[in-house]
Amino acid sequence: MKFMMPELSNRSAVTIAVFESGYSGSDASFANIYLLRKKYGTQIALQDGFLFRYYNGAGSRRGYAFPLGSGEPQAALALIAKDARESGRPLEFCLVDEPRAQILREYFNTNRVVETDGTSGKECAEPLLCFEENRGDSDYIYSAEGLATLAGNQYRKKRNHISRFTRTYGQFELREISPANIADALEVEKRWLNVESLGESSDTDCECTCECREAAWAERSEDEKSRLSEYCAIREAIEHFDELGMKGAVLYVGGVPSGMTMASEIVPGVWDIHFEKVIDEYAENGGYAIINKLFAERLVAAGAKFINREEDINIEGLRKAKLSYYPQTILDKTHVTCHPREGGDHPD
């Protein structure tokens, strides 16, 4: 397969393959595939009606993603196994939801392998596939209508947060992101991340193309790298807003930009919230509840049935916040490794 780094021109083909698969995981959003391509070393191939992805990240962000398309996946899985043999990559899969994990079990025949003579078989001492779930990779998927209305006793605390924000500030509005306020959206992100603390060269550090810049990147702390990667992703999202099919808004309090959010559609009716930030005192006084609800209202008006608010990356506070909105589904994802045969060959 001819893997390549994703480009903006791939959006149409990628989106069609994902739409036809029906998979609503946030990792399949073209915006995420494109914006996080450097962070995870993502490569894609578009072949035989399928989207193939390979992640060169670490841990659960390493390996082939399950192929997405309209046809039966067996032929696509055969291509992946062949590619792994020829490229020398380990045959492993990342970010696999349970229905597709079951397909992998069936395809690779978890408990049996065929001897190299093609006729006799033997029991494996251990399963052919090893499944390792990382709770931090699970997507939280909500009813769009539920987030937009916050109806019912379960959302009483959220409604109280909104009331506090309204009493505290009075005048506020949510404006759609447009060329007129793109700079405001980026300013919110800068203040939220405290980008200035990363140095004056932060605006140019998104591209590590020369040895001196790579050396400077290596000297940064993991927290600095994480913050700068997020800033670069948001800056690219803003620069290519329409090309990525994004929809977003900026929250203004008394005319001052105080929050921002951006989303894109994964499959028809399912929207992915990529970024949602509220700064300073506004966050403490119910700003997240306000921007969440008002933007959900706009997504519902755009035809959203479900909203994917992505994973919690094993941060306890973030997990608690996501659970407090009562997800309709928690989409668990698994990392799958394949034990090679004796002699090191991958299974056919």
Helices and strands as residue ranges (DSSP letters): G 8-10, H 11-21, G 26-28, H 30-35, H 37-40, E 43-47, E 50-56, G 59-61, E 62-64, E 68-69, H 74-87, E 92-96, H 98-108, E 112-114, E 121-123, E 129-133, G 135-137, E 139-143, H 144-149, G 153-155, H 156-169, E 172-176, H 182-193, G 195-198, G 200-204, H 211-219, H 222-239, E 246-253, E 256-267, E 270-278, H 280-284, H 287-301, E 306-308, H 316-323, E 329-331, E 334-338
